[in-house]
């Protein structure tokens, strides 16, 4: 408790005295951004789509022998931690739909929707960090402008008789908010770029995994009605479908295209 009081009475209190209300806002943004980053890291650790070794083996088994894959067994063997992985449900649900000979377009639309939902929880924290990185320099500049106005106002009140020491001291205090804004903005801008890079890698993993699954046709679908059988045979023969294999998008305007987009 005493260390906290000494901290608030020391550097933080001096910064607030030098920067005024703008410095309080910058400190609040820094704390809020740090909490958001910690929350995002915890969210990513628990719920980020990831291609585990067991799941990768399931995809390989599906490619080599589709009829040997049992989605219900894959879910039960994944354990509690594995079932928190959204990619596990994406893979098993898609395989199950293909084995049940559901409509091809419906399978793709469902996979597209579920893939987008798997990335949506990470959008808001990333946007918050980006906004903080963009606002911090502007707030710092605002504090500098307000400080300069105050310094020159004091100079005008003395009919221009303020000495250089007083004027330089006011300018020094005014520039403090600009420095603080940059100190807050630079690390958060770097964090935003790193998080976006990670999300794009996750998107690429989801995309390649689901495309690998959707390009495989189980042998049991060859016994389906003629309409489905014709489409399946055309895919096995390498003939083009009525729509490209990777064009499964159903949602538009999303920042990160879903894995089947």
Secondary structure, 3 states (H helix, E strand, C coil): CHHHHHHHHCHHHHHHHHHCHHHHHHHHHHHHHHHHHHHHHHHHHHHCCCCCHHHHHHHHHHHHCHHHCCHHHHHHHHHHHHCCCHHHHHHHHHHHHHHCCCCHHHHHHHHHHHHHHHHHHHHHHHHHHHHHHHHHHHHHHHHHHHHHHHHHHHHHHCCCCCCHHHHHHHHHHHHHHHHHHHHHHHHHHHHHHHHHHHHHHHHHHHHHHHHHHHCCCCHHHHHCCHHHHHHHHHHHCCCCCCCCCCCCCCCCCCCCCCCCC
